[in-house]
């Protein structure tokens, strides 16, 4: 059963635009929501993460918005740059699941110059 | 060497072959993981080792056999694989559990089963 659904599957944005990727989860026990960024030929790397006690977290041009009642969270990339072109994965985990991270399907972002 | 290194980066094998994937982490972490990455699918957690003890085996077929001889090394032994096992296999490590510690991934081993 897919517990974290991610959309869109692919996204094309012009340089300077805003990229928005959405994720929805089912399990209300999830308490940690990271986003990972993966460049071609590389492994995923942690980009930013949030816990449900806050509704938003911002790090530079990257912002996570979290809606606990809707069980949704999203990644916003402001002033998108060609160097942001990568695959982005949302994920979720809960304290009782220990080492298990449930990932979304991934979004391939292309930022055109 | 820094971070998480995986070898080989690319592997082509027949269905009757036996091969192994190797992962080494230089971060002093106490947990190591194998993930399978297939196109347009979520990363699938296969195995988790914490302090060299397997703590999770996510219903993975027995043709995949993990080994963790110490906290820095992780192997994935492969035998009699199927074409649908072709994928990118990612190793990761963390200090502590996944919901408190960051996962550090290697660059992966691209496996093709003929």
Interface residues (C-beta under 8 A of the other chain):
Chain A: X2 X4 X9 X31 X32 X34 X36 X41 X42 X43 X44 X45 X46 X89 X93 X94 X95 X97 X98 X99 X100 X101 X102 X103 X104 X105 X106
Chain B: X4 X31 X33 X40 X41 X42 X43 X45 X48 X50 X55 X56 X90 X92 X94 X97 X98 X99 X100 X102 X103 X104 X105 X106 X107 X108
